[in-house]
Amino acid sequence: MDRDEDAVGEERAEGAERAGGVDEGLLPRLEVIEEQPLAARAEAYAQLHAELSARLEGADTPRHA
């Protein structure tokens, strides 16, 4: 890996941190989901989709300090 690729990787990591640390809990959660039987996986992915959608939609709401 060259220095340019290292810089891109660092920028992605910093972007994930600024995004609220989604990667911290998402990846382990996806690993757990992938280990489940198909029916349970489908239900877990549907729940995850609903949670992420609600989070994204909530981000559009203006916040007053």
N, CA, C and O atoms as a MOPAC input file, in Angstrom:
PM7 MOZYME 1SCF
protein

 N      0.85900 1    -1.16500 1     0.00000 1
 C      0.00000 1     0.00000 1     0.00000 1
 C      0.90900 1     1.23400 1     0.00000 1
 O      1.85700 1     1.31500 1     0.78200 1
 N      0.61400 1     2.18400 1    -0.87700 1
 C      1.44100 1     3.37200 1    -0.90700 1
 C      0.87200 1     4.47200 1    -0.01500 1
 O     -0.18200 1     4.30600 1     0.59800 1
 N      1.57800 1     5.58600 1     0.04700 1
 C      1.17100 1     6.65500 1     0.96500 1
 C     -0.17300 1     7.25900 1     0.58300 1
 O     -0.93000 1     7.66900 1     1.46200 1
 N     -0.49100 1     7.32300 1    -0.72600 1
 C     -1.78600 1     7.86600 1    -1.14400 1
 C     -2.93000 1     6.99800 1    -0.65100 1
 O     -3.95300 1     7.51200 1    -0.19800 1
 N     -2.76200 1     5.68300 1    -0.73800 1
 C     -3.79700 1     4.76500 1    -0.24700 1
 C     -3.94900 1     4.88200 1     1.26200 1
 O     -5.06400 1     4.81200 1     1.77900 1
 N     -2.83900 1     5.06100 1     1.97700 1
 C     -2.89300 1     5.25800 1     3.43500 1
 C     -3.69200 1     6.50700 1     3.77300 1
 O     -4.50900 1     6.49600 1     4.69400 1
 N     -3.45800 1     7.58200 1     3.03000 1
 C     -4.16000 1     8.84400 1     3.28200 1
 C     -5.65300 1     8.68100 1     3.04700 1
 O     -6.46000 1     9.21500 1     3.80900 1
 N     -6.03600 1     7.94700 1     1.99600 1
 C     -7.45900 1     7.71900 1     1.71400 1
 C     -8.08500 1     6.92200 1     2.84300 1
 O     -9.19700 1     7.23000 1     3.27300 1
 N     -7.39200 1     5.90600 1     3.32900 1
 C     -7.90500 1     5.10000 1     4.43300 1
 C     -8.08900 1     5.91900 1     5.69200 1
 O     -9.07800 1     5.75300 1     6.40500 1
 N     -7.14700 1     6.80100 1     5.97100 1
 C     -7.25700 1     7.66700 1     7.15100 1
 C     -8.42300 1     8.63700 1     7.00700 1
 O     -9.13500 1     8.89500 1     7.97800 1
 N     -8.62800 1     9.17800 1     5.80300 1
 C     -9.75200 1    10.09500 1     5.57500 1
 C    -11.07100 1     9.38000 1     5.77800 1
 O    -11.99800 1     9.94200 1     6.36000 1
 N    -11.16900 1     8.14900 1     5.30700 1
 C    -12.40000 1     7.38000 1     5.50600 1
 C    -12.65600 1     7.13900 1     6.98600 1
 O    -13.79000 1     7.26300 1     7.44700 1
 N    -11.62500 1     6.79900 1     7.72500 1
 C    -11.77200 1     6.55600 1     9.16500 1
 C    -12.21200 1     7.82200 1     9.88300 1
 O    -13.07600 1     7.77800 1    10.75800 1
 N    -11.61900 1     8.94300 1     9.51300 1
 C    -12.01100 1    10.21200 1    10.12500 1
 C    -13.45700 1    10.55200 1     9.77300 1
 O    -14.20100 1    11.05300 1    10.61600 1
 N    -13.85500 1    10.28100 1     8.53000 1
 C    -15.23100 1    10.53900 1     8.11700 1
 C    -16.20800 1     9.68500 1     8.89600 1
 O    -17.28900 1    10.15400 1     9.25300 1
 N    -15.85200 1     8.45000 1     9.16400 1
 C    -16.71400 1     7.56500 1     9.94700 1
 C    -16.86600 1     8.07800 1    11.37000 1
 O    -17.94900 1     8.00800 1    11.95000 1
 N    -15.77200 1     8.59400 1    11.93200 1
 C    -15.83700 1     9.15500 1    13.28200 1
 C    -16.75100 1    10.36600 1    13.31200 1
 O    -17.53700 1    10.52600 1    14.24600 1
 N    -16.65800 1    11.21800 1    12.30300 1
 C    -17.51300 1    12.41000 1    12.24500 1
 C    -18.96500 1    12.02100 1    12.00600 1
 O    -19.86700 1    12.77400 1    12.37200 1
 N    -19.20800 1    10.88100 1    11.41000 1
 C    -20.57100 1    10.43800 1    11.12700 1
 C    -21.24600 1     9.85300 1    12.35600 1
 O    -22.31800 1     9.25900 1    12.24000 1
 N    -20.66300 1    10.00000 1    13.49900 1
 C    -21.27600 1     9.52400 1    14.72900 1
 C    -20.79100 1     8.15000 1    15.14100 1
 O    -21.42900 1     7.49200 1    15.96300 1
 N    -19.67600 1     7.70400 1    14.58700 1
 C    -19.11900 1     6.42200 1    14.97900 1
 C    -19.97500 1     5.24300 1    14.57300 1
 O    -20.00100 1     4.23000 1    15.27200 1
 N    -20.67600 1     5.35500 1    13.45900 1
 C    -21.55500 1     4.28400 1    13.01400 1
 C    -20.78100 1     2.98000 1    12.85600 1
 O    -21.29000 1     1.91200 1    13.19300 1
 N    -19.56300 1     3.06100 1    12.34800 1
 C    -18.78200 1     1.85800 1    12.09900 1
 C    -18.47300 1     1.09300 1    13.37400 1
 O    -18.30400 1    -0.12500 1    13.32900 1
 N    -18.39400 1     1.76900 1    14.49900 1
 C    -18.05300 1     1.10400 1    15.74800 1
 C    -19.04500 1     0.00400 1    16.09100 1
 O    -18.63400 1    -1.08400 1    16.49500 1
 N    -20.32600 1     0.25600 1    15.94200 1
 C    -21.32500 1    -0.72900 1    16.30700 1
 C    -21.90900 1    -1.48100 1    15.13100 1
 O    -22.46300 1    -2.56800 1    15.29800 1
 N    -21.79000 1    -0.91200 1    13.94600 1
 C    -22.42100 1    -1.51800 1    12.77900 1
 C    -21.72800 1    -2.79800 1    12.33500 1
 O    -22.38900 1    -3.81200 1    12.10700 1
 N    -20.42800 1    -2.76400 1    12.21300 1
 C    -19.72100 1    -3.94300 1    11.71600 1
 C    -19.89800 1    -5.16400 1    12.61200 1
 O    -20.19900 1    -6.24200 1    12.09800 1
 N    -19.72300 1    -5.04400 1    13.93200 1
 C    -19.96700 1    -6.21100 1    14.78000 1
 C    -21.42000 1    -6.69800 1    14.67900 1
 O    -21.68800 1    -7.89900 1    14.71200 1
 N    -22.33600 1    -5.75400 1    14.55600 1
 C    -23.75300 1    -6.12700 1    14.43900 1
 C    -24.00300 1    -6.89300 1    13.14600 1
 O    -24.75100 1    -7.87100 1    13.14200 1
 N    -23.38700 1    -6.45900 1    12.05200 1
 C    -23.53600 1    -7.16800 1    10.78200 1
 C    -22.93700 1    -8.57400 1    10.85800 1
 O    -23.48100 1    -9.51900 1    10.28700 1
 N    -21.82800 1    -8.70200 1    11.55800 1
 C    -21.21800 1   -10.02400 1    11.72100 1
 C    -22.15700 1   -10.96700 1    12.46100 1
 O    -22.28700 1   -12.13400 1    12.09200 1
 N    -22.80700 1   -10.46800 1    13.49600 1
 C    -23.75400 1   -11.28800 1    14.25700 1
 C    -24.93800 1   -11.68100 1    13.36700 1
 O    -25.38300 1   -12.82800 1    13.38500 1
 N    -25.43600 1   -10.72400 1    12.59700 1
 C    -26.57100 1   -11.00500 1    11.70500 1
 C    -26.19800 1   -12.08300 1    10.69600 1
 O    -26.98200 1   -12.99800 1    10.44400 1
 N    -25.01100 1   -11.97800 1    10.12000 1
 C    -24.58700 1   -12.93700 1     9.09600 1
 C    -24.46100 1   -14.36200 1     9.63000 1
 O    -24.54100 1   -15.31500 1     8.85500 1
 N    -24.26800 1   -14.52300 1    10.92200 1
 C    -24.12600 1   -15.85000 1    11.51400 1
 C    -25.47300 1   -16.52300 1    11.77500 1
 O    -25.51600 1   -17.70800 1    12.10600 1
 N    -26.56100 1   -15.78900 1    11.63000 1
 C    -27.89100 1   -16.31400 1    11.94100 1
 C    -28.47400 1   -17.08100 1    10.75800 1
 O    -28.04000 1   -16.89800 1     9.62100 1
 N    -29.46500 1   -17.94500 1    11.02900 1
 C    -30.16700 1   -18.62900 1     9.93700 1
 C    -30.88900 1   -17.60400 1     9.05200 1
 O    -31.13300 1   -16.47400 1     9.47700 1
 N    -31.22100 1   -17.99700 1     7.84400 1
 C    -31.76400 1   -17.08200 1     6.84000 1
 C    -32.97500 1   -16.29800 1     7.32700 1
 O    -33.01300 1   -15.08100 1     7.14600 1
 N    -33.95400 1   -16.93500 1     7.93100 1
 C    -35.16700 1   -16.23800 1     8.36800 1
 C    -34.84100 1   -15.18700 1     9.42500 1
 O    -35.36500 1   -14.07400 1     9.38100 1
 N    -33.98500 1   -15.53700 1    10.36500 1
 C    -33.59600 1   -14.59100 1    11.40900 1
 C    -32.77200 1   -13.45400 1    10.81700 1
 O    -32.88900 1   -12.30400 1    11.24100 1
 N    -31.93200 1   -13.78500 1     9.82600 1
 C    -31.12900 1   -12.76000 1     9.15300 1
 C    -32.01700 1   -11.74000 1     8.46300 1
 O    -31.78100 1   -10.53500 1     8.56000 1
 N    -33.04000 1   -12.22300 1     7.76600 1
 C    -33.95100 1   -11.32400 1     7.05900 1
 C    -34.64400 1   -10.37400 1     8.03200 1
 O    -34.76200 1    -9.17900 1     7.76200 1
 N    -35.09400 1   -10.89800 1     9.14600 1
 C    -35.76100 1   -10.07100 1    10.15800 1
 C    -34.78000 1    -9.05900 1    10.75100 1
 O    -35.13300 1    -7.89700 1    10.94800 1
 N    -33.56900 1    -9.48900 1    11.03100 1
 C    -32.56700 1    -8.59900 1    11.62300 1
 C    -32.17700 1    -7.49200 1    10.64900 1
 O    -32.00600 1    -6.34200 1    11.05500 1
 N    -32.03300 1    -7.83000 1     9.36100 1
 C    -31.71300 1    -6.80100 1     8.37500 1
 C    -32.86600 1    -5.82300 1     8.20800 1
 O    -32.63000 1    -4.63000 1     8.02000 1
 N    -34.09200 1    -6.29000 1     8.27100 1
 C    -35.25700 1    -5.40400 1     8.18800 1
 C    -35.27200 1    -4.43300 1     9.36600 1
 O    -35.55300 1    -3.24600 1     9.19400 1
 N    -34.97000 1    -4.93500 1    10.55600 1
 C    -34.92100 1    -4.08100 1    11.74600 1
 C    -33.79000 1    -3.06100 1    11.62600 1
 O    -33.97500 1    -1.88700 1    11.94700 1
 N    -32.63200 1    -3.50200 1    11.17100 1
 C    -31.50000 1    -2.60800 1    11.00000 1
 C    -31.83400 1    -1.52100 1     9.97900 1
 O    -31.51300 1    -0.35000 1    10.18300 1
 N    -32.47100 1    -1.91000 1     8.89400 1
 C    -32.88000 1    -0.94200 1     7.86800 1
 C    -33.81000 1     0.10400 1     8.46400 1
 O    -33.64400 1     1.29700 1     8.21000 1
 N    -34.77800 1    -0.32500 1     9.24800 1
 C    -35.72500 1     0.61100 1     9.86400 1
 C    -34.99600 1     1.58300 1    10.80000 1
 O    -35.28600 1     2.77900 1    10.80200 1
 N    -34.05800 1     1.06900 1    11.58800 1
 C    -33.31800 1     1.92100 1    12.51600 1
 C    -32.45600 1     2.93800 1    11.77600 1
 O    -32.42700 1     4.11300 1    12.14300 1
 N    -31.75100 1     2.49000 1    10.73200 1
 C    -30.89200 1     3.39700 1     9.98100 1
 C    -31.72100 1     4.43000 1     9.22100 1
 O    -31.32700 1     5.59200 1     9.12400 1
 N    -32.86000 1     4.01300 1     8.68500 1
 C    -33.74700 1     4.95300 1     7.98400 1
 C    -34.25200 1     6.03100 1     8.93900 1
 O    -34.26000 1     7.21400 1     8.59800 1
 N    -34.66800 1     5.62400 1    10.12000 1
 C    -35.14900 1     6.58700 1    11.11200 1
 C    -34.03800 1     7.55000 1    11.50100 1
 O    -34.27900 1     8.74500 1    11.67700 1
 N    -32.83700 1     7.03700 1    11.63400 1
 C    -31.70100 1     7.89000 1    11.99500 1
 C    -31.40700 1     8.90500 1    10.89400 1
 O    -31.16200 1    10.07900 1    11.17200 1
 N    -31.43300 1     8.44600 1     9.64700 1
 C    -31.17600 1     9.35700 1     8.53200 1
 C    -32.27400 1    10.39500 1     8.39500 1
 O    -31.99500 1    11.57200 1     8.16600 1
 N    -33.51100 1     9.96900 1     8.53400 1
 C    -34.63000 1    10.90200 1     8.43300 1
 C    -34.59900 1    11.91000 1     9.58000 1
 O    -34.95100 1    13.07400 1     9.38900 1
 N    -34.19000 1    11.48200 1    10.74400 1
 C    -34.07600 1    12.38100 1    11.88700 1
 C    -32.97000 1    13.39900 1    11.70000 1
 O    -33.02600 1    14.48800 1    12.27000 1
 N    -31.96100 1    13.05800 1    10.90600 1
 C    -30.86300 1    13.98400 1    10.66000 1
 C    -31.30800 1    15.16700 1     9.81000 1
 O    -30.66200 1    16.21400 1     9.81100 1
 N    -32.42500 1    14.99900 1     9.07600 1
 C    -32.93500 1    16.08200 1     8.23100 1
 C    -33.69400 1    17.11600 1     9.04000 1
 O    -33.92600 1    18.22700 1     8.56200 1
 N    -34.08300 1    16.77100 1    10.25200 1
 C    -34.84700 1    17.68000 1    11.09000 1
 C    -33.95200 1    18.77100 1    11.65100 1
 O    -32.91800 1    18.47400 1    12.25000 1
 N    -34.33400 1    20.03200 1    11.46600 1
 C    -33.49700 1    21.10700 1    12.02400 1
 C    -33.47900 1    21.06000 1    13.54400 1
 O    -34.50700 1    20.84300 1    14.18600 1
 N    -32.31100 1    21.26400 1    14.10100 1
 C    -32.14900 1    21.24700 1    15.55900 1
 C    -31.91500 1    22.66500 1    16.04200 1
 O    -31.11100 1    23.40300 1    15.47300 1
 N    -32.61400 1    23.03200 1    17.08100 1
 C    -32.46900 1    24.36800 1    17.65700 1
 C    -31.67600 1    24.25100 1    18.95100 1
 O    -31.98600 1    23.44100 1    19.82400 1
 N    -30.66300 1    25.06600 1    19.04600 1
 C    -29.81600 1    25.02700 1    20.24000 1
 C    -30.35900 1    25.89800 1    21.33900 1
 O    -29.76500 1    25.97800 1    22.41400 1

